[in-house]
């Protein structure tokens, strides 16, 4: 099925909003309409938000039940006509581009200097670039960072792209996927070799027995913060005057960047060159998280420090000790903790706990969510992770969006409540205020209606030695147990997840097993342990968690 154009997506949302207004005016509930249309209430809720398609039978029933005299059915017919036109236009464009590339390939001169692999690679790359401006931006960045003439990166990537063996890459991904979080932590602990000033590597002990090492470097005053995020305490600020630390790629690091782009195109993973906040200064004191952030773009990170994770997993999987990129970008503990002198991007990783009343599952508790990452993500594919999580990055307002809490709310909307319009990987962000109250999902609107329904805290901050990122560990607590009954059926992960898993805060054995699972992403155990420790303090009778202690080594 062709990807829907922005015009179709917008019209579908308008039709959903029109349905919601007509239903409310007619005095119908979502459940009543769902029964009449042989759907469930959750499906109607998604249709009204423009997230799900519905057939003409549904719209005919809705039109009759809402008494709109054919207006809803006519609007649906107009949507279908527009969609058919757009899909035809997309197919014609694809066919025209394919024909143009075929004509170019057939016209190649086999006796010219640039023959075979490079020309065919350029033809394939041009076809890919027609649909992916982000790769084009990354190529331009690579030319500048490597000191190449404009267009050199395009030719280098084309040559590599033409010879990529996708099957071999997928086999390599499976091989790397067998590396456990414990192995990663052990190799990095040995590489960075001990404490530095007040910093150490974070480790967790569960019930005084099972130990879990991590790749996170932190310090005591960055842990167990219990910082409820508010305008008074959430004080990270963006400074437009800050320029990201410059980088010059040598031949080896440039070659690895070329490989990254070619392999990304070949496999079809998403590399989106969006703005990211990088950390320049950090001040944690007086119950506040403060500091200065600059702005860079993903290409800067994705073609430098982000390569360290793949290099590390490959080395562990093959039994090698060679880590040339790490030796260049993050060679010792001093370079890890001196984040202001290097590129240090990062994000929010949150444990989500939702209050539930007593029932078949247990006494009153918190439902705790975890996810299995999908194959479509660049890093952490098929690994366990907390949810939501995401890069700390601006949407529309670089200064306001610098607050940690803004990223938490945005990721809740995207990863839990199905709002793909705040997912920048889906396309350009054209809304003046993506988080305006009029655009919020029904669950988020309900949560924000009363201040005591939702609690968001920063529980800890660390620097991840896997790729030098800052990790903002957070805890999301939905305190009102009505939420799960009303909206539990609407919680659905987006494309970044392959599955969701839920746990009870009154099941200490399952929680202990979860903490010690070796399939976690690199930042997962840190955010999980910090969140659970805080939940033990504030959760009252809803929690019966294992004893979790931390240490720095």
C-alpha positions as CSV (number, residue, x, y, z in Angstrom):
1,X,0.0,0.0,0.0
2,X,1.4,3.4,-1.0
3,X,2.3,5.8,1.8
4,X,-0.5,8.3,2.4
5,X,0.3,11.9,1.4
6,X,0.0,14.7,3.9
7,X,-3.2,15.9,2.2
8,X,-4.8,12.5,2.7
9,X,-3.7,12.3,6.3
10,X,-5.0,15.8,7.1
11,X,-8.3,15.1,5.4
12,X,-8.7,11.8,7.3
13,X,-8.1,13.7,10.6
14,X,-10.6,16.3,9.6
15,X,-13.2,13.6,8.8
16,X,-12.5,12.0,12.2
17,X,-13.0,15.3,14.0
18,X,-16.2,15.8,12.0
19,X,-17.4,12.4,13.2
20,X,-16.6,13.2,16.8
21,X,-18.5,16.5,16.6
22,X,-21.5,14.9,14.9
23,X,-21.6,12.0,17.4
24,X,-21.4,14.4,20.4
25,X,-24.1,16.6,18.9
26,X,-26.4,13.6,18.5
27,X,-25.8,12.6,22.1
28,X,-24.1,9.3,21.3
29,X,-21.2,7.7,23.2
30,X,-18.4,6.0,21.3
31,X,-19.6,2.7,22.7
32,X,-23.1,3.3,21.3
33,X,-21.8,4.1,17.9
34,X,-19.4,1.1,18.1
35,X,-22.3,-1.3,18.8
36,X,-24.4,0.0,16.0
37,X,-21.4,-0.3,13.5
38,X,-20.3,-3.7,14.8
39,X,-17.0,-2.3,16.1
40,X,-15.5,-1.8,19.5
41,X,-15.2,1.5,21.3
42,X,-11.4,1.6,20.9
43,X,-11.8,1.4,17.1
44,X,-14.2,4.3,17.0
45,X,-11.8,6.3,19.2
46,X,-9.0,5.7,16.7
47,X,-11.2,6.6,13.7
48,X,-12.2,9.9,15.4
49,X,-8.5,10.7,15.8
50,X,-7.8,9.8,12.1
51,X,-5.6,6.9,13.0
52,X,-7.6,4.1,11.5
53,X,-9.4,3.7,8.2
54,X,-13.1,2.6,8.1
55,X,-15.1,1.2,5.2
56,X,-18.2,2.7,3.6
57,X,-20.4,0.4,5.7
58,X,-19.1,2.1,8.9
59,X,-19.6,5.6,7.5
60,X,-23.1,4.8,6.3
61,X,-24.0,3.6,9.8
62,X,-22.4,6.7,11.4
63,X,-24.2,9.0,9.0
64,X,-27.5,7.4,9.9
65,X,-26.9,7.3,13.7
66,X,-25.6,10.8,13.9
67,X,-28.4,12.2,11.6
68,X,-26.0,14.1,9.2
69,X,-28.2,13.5,6.1
70,X,-25.4,12.0,4.0
71,X,-22.8,14.6,5.0
72,X,-20.4,12.1,6.7
73,X,-20.8,9.6,3.9
74,X,-20.2,12.2,1.2
75,X,-17.0,13.4,3.1
76,X,-15.8,9.8,3.3
77,X,-16.4,9.4,-0.5
78,X,-14.3,12.6,-1.1
79,X,-11.5,11.2,1.0
80,X,-11.5,7.9,-1.0
81,X,-11.4,9.8,-4.3
82,X,-8.4,11.9,-3.1
83,X,-6.6,8.8,-1.9
84,X,-7.1,7.0,-5.2
85,X,-5.8,10.0,-7.1
86,X,-2.8,10.4,-4.8
87,X,-1.9,6.7,-5.0
88,X,-2.1,6.8,-8.8
89,X,0.2,9.8,-8.9
90,X,2.7,8.0,-6.6
91,X,2.7,4.9,-8.8
92,X,3.2,7.0,-12.0
93,X,6.1,8.8,-10.3
94,X,7.7,5.6,-9.3
95,X,7.4,4.1,-12.7
96,X,8.7,7.3,-14.4
97,X,11.7,7.3,-12.1
98,X,12.4,3.6,-12.6
99,X,12.2,4.1,-16.4
100,X,14.6,7.1,-16.2
101,X,17.1,5.0,-14.2
102,X,16.7,2.1,-16.6
103,X,17.4,4.4,-19.6
104,X,20.5,5.7,-17.8
105,X,21.8,2.2,-17.1
106,X,21.2,1.1,-20.7
107,X,23.1,4.1,-22.0
108,X,26.3,3.4,-20.0
109,X,29.5,3.3,-22.0
110,X,31.3,0.1,-21.0
111,X,34.6,1.5,-22.2
112,X,34.5,4.6,-20.0
113,X,36.6,5.0,-16.9
114,X,33.6,5.1,-14.6
115,X,31.8,1.8,-15.4
116,X,30.0,-1.0,-13.8
117,X,29.8,-0.9,-10.0
118,X,30.2,2.9,-9.5
119,X,27.8,4.0,-12.2
120,X,25.2,1.4,-11.2
121,X,25.7,2.4,-7.6
122,X,25.1,6.1,-8.5
123,X,21.9,5.2,-10.4
124,X,20.6,3.2,-7.4
125,X,21.7,6.0,-5.0
126,X,19.9,8.7,-7.1
127,X,16.7,6.7,-7.0
128,X,17.0,6.4,-3.2
129,X,17.8,10.0,-2.8
130,X,14.7,11.0,-4.7
131,X,12.7,9.8,-1.7
132,X,15.2,10.6,1.1
133,X,16.5,14.1,1.6
134,X,17.9,13.2,4.9
135,X,20.5,11.0,3.3
136,X,21.4,13.9,1.0
137,X,21.9,16.1,4.0
138,X,24.1,13.4,5.6
139,X,26.2,13.2,2.4
140,X,26.8,17.0,2.5
141,X,27.8,16.8,6.1
142,X,30.3,14.0,5.3
143,X,31.9,16.0,2.5
144,X,32.5,18.9,5.0
145,X,33.7,16.7,7.9
146,X,36.1,14.7,5.8
147,X,37.4,17.7,3.9
148,X,36.2,16.3,0.6
149,X,35.1,18.2,-2.5
150,X,31.3,18.4,-2.8
151,X,30.0,15.2,-4.3
152,X,32.8,13.0,-3.1
153,X,30.7,11.4,-0.4
154,X,28.0,10.6,-2.8
155,X,30.4,8.8,-5.1
156,X,31.9,6.9,-2.2
157,X,28.6,5.8,-0.8
158,X,27.4,4.9,-4.3
159,X,30.4,2.6,-4.8
160,X,29.8,0.9,-1.5
161,X,26.0,0.8,-2.0
162,X,26.3,-1.1,-5.3
163,X,28.3,-3.9,-3.6
164,X,26.3,-4.3,-0.4
165,X,25.2,-7.8,0.3
166,X,21.9,-7.4,2.2
167,X,21.8,-11.0,3.3
168,X,25.3,-10.7,4.8
169,X,24.3,-7.5,6.6
170,X,21.2,-9.2,8.1
171,X,23.4,-12.2,9.2
172,X,25.8,-9.8,10.8
173,X,22.9,-8.1,12.6
174,X,21.7,-11.4,14.0
175,X,25.3,-12.2,15.0
176,X,25.6,-8.8,16.8
177,X,22.1,-9.3,18.4
178,X,23.5,-12.3,20.2
179,X,25.7,-10.1,22.3
180,X,24.2,-9.5,25.7
181,X,24.0,-6.4,27.8
182,X,26.2,-8.0,30.4
183,X,29.0,-8.6,27.8
184,X,28.8,-5.0,26.7
185,X,29.1,-3.7,30.2
186,X,32.0,-6.0,31.0
187,X,34.0,-5.0,27.9
188,X,33.5,-1.3,28.5
189,X,34.2,-1.6,32.2
190,X,37.6,-3.1,31.3
191,X,38.2,-0.6,28.6
192,X,37.7,2.5,30.8
193,X,39.2,0.8,33.9
194,X,37.8,2.2,37.1
195,X,36.6,5.4,38.7
196,X,37.6,9.0,37.6
197,X,37.2,11.8,40.1
198,X,33.7,11.3,41.5
199,X,32.5,9.3,38.5
200,X,32.1,5.6,38.4
201,X,30.3,2.9,36.4
202,X,26.7,2.2,37.6
203,X,25.9,-1.3,38.8
204,X,22.8,-2.8,40.4
205,X,22.3,-5.6,42.9
206,X,18.9,-7.2,43.3
207,X,17.9,-8.7,46.7
208,X,21.5,-8.7,47.7
209,X,22.3,-11.4,45.2
210,X,22.0,-11.0,41.4
211,X,24.2,-8.2,40.1
212,X,23.7,-6.3,36.8
213,X,26.5,-4.2,35.3
214,X,25.8,-1.3,33.0
215,X,27.7,0.9,30.6
216,X,26.5,4.1,32.3
217,X,29.0,6.4,34.1
218,X,27.5,8.7,36.7
219,X,28.2,10.2,40.1
220,X,26.3,10.0,43.5
221,X,24.8,13.4,43.3
222,X,23.3,12.5,39.9
223,X,21.3,9.6,41.3
224,X,18.0,9.1,43.2
225,X,17.1,12.6,42.3
226,X,13.3,12.4,42.8
227,X,13.1,15.7,40.9
228,X,9.4,16.3,40.1
229,X,9.6,18.1,36.7
230,X,8.0,21.5,36.7
231,X,8.9,24.9,35.3
232,X,10.8,25.6,38.6
233,X,12.9,22.4,38.6
234,X,13.2,21.6,34.8
235,X,15.8,24.1,33.9
236,X,17.8,22.9,30.9
237,X,18.0,25.8,28.4
238,X,19.0,26.0,24.8
239,X,21.6,28.6,23.8
240,X,21.5,29.6,20.2
241,X,25.1,30.9,20.4
242,X,26.6,27.5,21.1
243,X,28.3,25.7,18.2
244,X,28.7,21.9,18.3
245,X,32.3,20.8,18.8
246,X,34.0,20.5,15.4
247,X,35.1,17.1,14.1
248,X,37.5,16.2,11.2
249,X,37.3,12.7,9.9
250,X,40.4,10.8,9.0
251,X,40.3,8.2,6.3
252,X,39.3,5.3,8.6
253,X,36.5,7.2,10.3
254,X,35.3,8.6,7.0
255,X,35.2,5.1,5.5
256,X,33.1,3.9,8.4
257,X,30.7,6.8,7.9
258,X,30.4,5.8,4.2
259,X,29.6,2.2,5.2
260,X,26.9,3.4,7.6
261,X,25.1,5.4,4.9
262,X,25.4,2.7,2.2
263,X,24.2,0.0,4.6
264,X,21.3,2.2,5.9
265,X,20.1,2.6,2.3
266,X,20.5,-1.1,1.5
267,X,18.6,-2.4,4.5
268,X,16.0,0.3,4.6
269,X,16.5,1.5,8.2
270,X,15.6,5.1,9.0
271,X,18.3,7.7,9.3
272,X,16.6,11.0,9.8
273,X,18.7,14.1,9.9
274,X,16.7,16.0,12.6
275,X,18.0,18.6,15.1
276,X,19.2,17.2,18.5
277,X,20.2,18.9,21.7
278,X,23.8,18.4,22.8
279,X,24.9,18.9,26.3
280,X,27.3,21.8,27.1
281,X,26.8,22.3,30.8
282,X,25.0,20.5,33.6
283,X,24.1,21.7,37.1
284,X,22.2,19.4,39.5
285,X,21.6,21.2,42.8
286,X,18.8,22.6,45.0
287,X,16.4,20.0,43.6
288,X,16.8,21.3,40.0
289,X,18.2,19.9,36.8
290,X,19.8,22.9,35.0
291,X,22.3,23.4,32.3
292,X,22.9,24.6,28.7
293,X,22.2,22.8,25.5
294,X,23.3,23.5,22.0
295,X,21.7,22.2,18.8
296,X,23.3,19.9,16.2
297,X,21.8,17.5,13.6
298,X,21.7,13.7,13.7
299,X,24.2,13.3,10.8
300,X,26.9,14.7,13.0
301,X,26.2,12.1,15.7
302,X,25.0,9.3,13.4
303,X,28.2,9.3,11.4
304,X,30.6,9.6,14.3
305,X,29.9,8.6,17.9
306,X,26.8,6.6,17.0
307,X,29.1,4.2,15.1
308,X,30.8,3.1,18.3
309,X,27.9,0.7,19.3
310,X,28.0,-1.3,16.0
311,X,31.8,-1.4,16.2
312,X,31.6,-2.7,19.8
313,X,29.0,-5.3,19.2
314,X,30.9,-6.6,16.1
315,X,34.1,-6.8,18.0
316,X,32.5,-8.7,20.9
317,X,30.7,-11.1,18.5
318,X,33.9,-11.9,16.6
319,X,36.2,-12.1,19.6
320,X,38.2,-9.1,18.5
321,X,39.7,-6.4,20.8
322,X,40.2,-3.8,18.1
323,X,38.1,-0.7,18.6
324,X,39.7,2.0,16.4
325,X,36.7,4.4,16.3
326,X,36.4,4.2,20.1
327,X,40.1,4.9,20.3
328,X,39.5,8.1,18.3
329,X,36.3,9.4,19.6
330,X,36.0,8.2,23.2
331,X,39.4,6.9,24.2
332,X,39.4,7.1,28.0
333,X,37.3,8.0,31.1
334,X,38.4,11.6,30.9
335,X,36.9,12.0,27.4
336,X,33.6,10.4,28.6
337,X,33.0,12.8,31.6
338,X,34.4,15.9,29.9
339,X,31.2,16.1,27.8
340,X,31.4,19.8,27.1
341,X,34.5,19.3,24.9
342,X,33.0,16.7,22.6
343,X,29.6,16.0,21.0
344,X,27.3,14.7,23.7
345,X,23.7,14.2,22.5
346,X,21.2,12.1,24.4
347,X,17.7,11.5,25.4
348,X,15.0,10.6,27.9
349,X,14.4,7.0,29.0
350,X,11.4,6.7,31.2
351,X,9.8,3.9,33.3
352,X,6.0,4.2,33.0
353,X,3.9,3.0,35.9
354,X,0.1,3.1,35.7
355,X,-2.1,2.7,38.8
356,X,-4.7,-0.1,38.6
357,X,-7.4,-1.0,41.1
358,X,-7.5,-4.5,42.6
359,X,-8.7,-7.2,40.3
360,X,-7.9,-10.6,38.9
361,X,-4.2,-9.6,38.4
362,X,-3.6,-8.7,42.1
363,X,-4.4,-6.2,44.7
364,X,-4.2,-2.5,43.7
365,X,-0.8,-2.0,41.9
366,X,1.1,-0.2,39.2
367,X,1.2,-1.7,35.7
368,X,4.8,-1.4,34.5
369,X,5.5,-1.3,30.7
370,X,8.5,-2.5,28.7
371,X,8.9,-2.9,25.0
372,X,10.8,-5.1,22.5
373,X,12.4,-2.9,19.9
374,X,11.6,-3.5,16.3
375,X,14.0,-4.3,13.4
376,X,13.4,-0.9,11.9
377,X,15.4,1.1,14.5
378,X,19.0,2.0,13.9
379,X,20.2,0.9,17.3
380,X,18.8,-1.6,19.9
381,X,16.9,-3.7,17.4
382,X,15.1,-6.7,19.0
383,X,16.3,-5.7,22.5
384,X,14.2,-4.9,25.6
385,X,13.7,-1.2,26.6
386,X,11.6,1.0,28.8
387,X,8.9,2.9,27.1
388,X,8.7,5.7,26.2
389,X,12.2,6.8,25.2
390,X,13.5,9.2,22.7
391,X,16.2,11.7,21.7
392,X,16.0,15.0,23.5
393,X,15.3,17.2,20.6
394,X,13.2,20.3,19.6
395,X,9.9,20.1,17.7
396,X,9.0,23.7,16.9
397,X,10.4,25.9,19.7
398,X,14.1,25.3,20.4
399,X,14.0,27.1,23.7
400,X,10.7,25.8,25.2
401,X,11.3,22.2,24.0
402,X,14.6,22.1,25.9
403,X,12.7,21.1,29.0
404,X,13.0,17.4,29.9
405,X,9.3,17.2,30.7
406,X,8.4,18.4,27.2
407,X,10.2,15.5,25.7
408,X,8.5,13.1,28.1
409,X,5.0,14.3,27.1
410,X,5.9,14.2,23.4
411,X,7.2,10.7,23.6
412,X,4.1,9.5,25.6
413,X,1.9,10.9,22.8
414,X,4.0,9.3,20.1
415,X,4.9,5.9,21.6
416,X,1.9,5.2,23.9
417,X,-1.0,7.2,22.5
418,X,-0.6,6.8,18.8
419,X,0.1,10.4,17.6
420,X,2.3,9.9,14.6
421,X,2.1,13.6,13.8
422,X,4.7,14.3,16.6
423,X,7.0,11.6,15.1
424,X,9.5,13.6,13.2
425,X,10.7,10.5,11.3
426,X,7.3,10.5,9.5
427,X,7.9,13.8,7.8
428,X,8.3,17.5,8.2
429,X,6.9,19.1,11.3
430,X,4.5,21.9,10.1
431,X,2.4,22.5,13.1
432,X,3.1,25.8,15.0
433,X,2.5,24.0,18.3
434,X,2.4,20.2,18.0
435,X,1.5,19.9,21.7
436,X,-1.2,22.5,21.7
437,X,-4.2,21.3,23.9
438,X,-6.4,21.1,20.8
439,X,-4.1,18.5,19.2
440,X,-3.6,16.3,22.2
441,X,-4.8,12.7,22.3
442,X,-7.9,11.9,24.4
443,X,-5.8,10.0,27.1
444,X,-3.3,12.9,27.4
445,X,-6.1,15.5,27.5
446,X,-7.6,13.6,30.4
447,X,-4.3,13.3,32.3
448,X,-3.6,17.0,32.0
449,X,-7.1,18.1,33.1
450,X,-6.1,17.5,36.7
451,X,-2.7,18.1,38.1
452,X,-2.8,15.1,40.5
453,X,-3.4,12.5,37.7
454,X,0.1,12.5,36.3
455,X,3.5,12.7,38.0
456,X,6.8,13.0,36.0
457,X,10.2,12.9,37.7
458,X,13.8,12.8,36.7
459,X,15.3,10.0,38.7
460,X,19.0,10.0,37.5
461,X,21.4,11.2,34.9
462,X,24.3,9.3,33.4
463,X,26.8,9.3,30.5
464,X,26.6,6.1,28.5
465,X,30.1,4.8,27.5
466,X,28.6,2.9,24.5
467,X,28.4,6.1,22.4
468,X,29.0,9.0,24.8
469,X,25.3,10.0,25.1
470,X,23.7,11.5,28.1
471,X,20.8,9.4,29.6
472,X,18.0,11.3,31.4
473,X,16.3,8.5,33.5
474,X,12.7,9.5,34.2
475,X,9.7,8.0,36.0
476,X,6.1,8.5,34.7
477,X,3.5,7.7,37.3
478,X,-0.2,7.8,36.3
479,X,-1.8,8.1,39.8
480,X,-5.5,7.9,38.9
481,X,-6.5,4.3,38.6
482,X,-9.5,5.2,36.4
483,X,-7.0,5.8,33.6
484,X,-6.4,2.1,32.9
485,X,-10.1,1.3,32.8
486,X,-10.8,4.2,30.4
487,X,-7.8,4.2,28.2
488,X,-5.8,1.0,28.6
489,X,-7.2,-0.3,25.3
490,X,-5.8,2.7,23.5
491,X,-2.2,2.2,24.6
492,X,-0.4,0.9,21.5
493,X,3.3,1.1,20.7
494,X,4.4,2.7,17.4
495,X,6.8,1.4,14.6
496,X,9.8,1.5,16.9
497,X,8.4,-1.5,19.0
498,X,7.7,-5.0,17.9
499,X,5.8,-5.8,21.1
500,X,4.8,-4.5,24.5
501,X,5.1,-6.3,27.8
502,X,3.5,-5.5,31.1
503,X,4.4,-6.3,34.7
504,X,2.9,-5.8,38.1
505,X,4.6,-3.7,40.8
506,X,3.4,-6.4,43.2
507,X,5.2,-9.3,41.5
508,X,8.8,-9.1,42.9
509,X,10.0,-12.3,41.2
510,X,9.0,-11.1,37.7
511,X,10.5,-7.7,38.3
512,X,13.7,-9.2,39.5
513,X,13.8,-11.4,36.3
514,X,13.1,-8.3,34.2
515,X,16.0,-6.3,35.8
516,X,18.5,-9.2,35.2
517,X,17.3,-10.0,31.7
518,X,20.4,-9.8,29.4
519,X,18.5,-8.6,26.3
520,X,18.2,-5.0,27.5
521,X,19.3,-1.9,25.4
522,X,22.4,-0.3,26.7
523,X,20.6,2.4,28.7
524,X,17.7,0.2,29.9
525,X,18.9,-1.2,33.2
526,X,19.9,2.2,34.4
527,X,16.5,3.8,33.8
528,X,14.7,0.7,35.0
529,X,16.6,0.5,38.3
530,X,16.4,4.2,39.1
531,X,12.7,4.3,38.3
532,X,11.9,1.2,40.4
533,X,13.9,2.6,43.4
534,X,11.9,5.8,43.3
535,X,8.6,3.9,42.9
536,X,9.4,1.9,46.0
537,X,9.6,5.3,47.9
538,X,6.4,6.8,46.6
539,X,4.3,3.8,45.7
540,X,2.9,2.9,49.1
541,X,0.9,-0.3,49.3
542,X,0.8,-0.6,45.5
543,X,4.3,-1.9,45.3
544,X,6.1,-5.0,46.5
545,X,9.4,-4.7,44.7
546,X,12.7,-6.5,45.2
547,X,15.4,-4.7,47.1
548,X,17.5,-2.8,44.5
549,X,20.8,-1.1,45.4
550,X,23.3,0.6,43.3
551,X,27.1,1.0,43.4
552,X,29.8,2.8,41.4
553,X,32.9,1.0,40.4
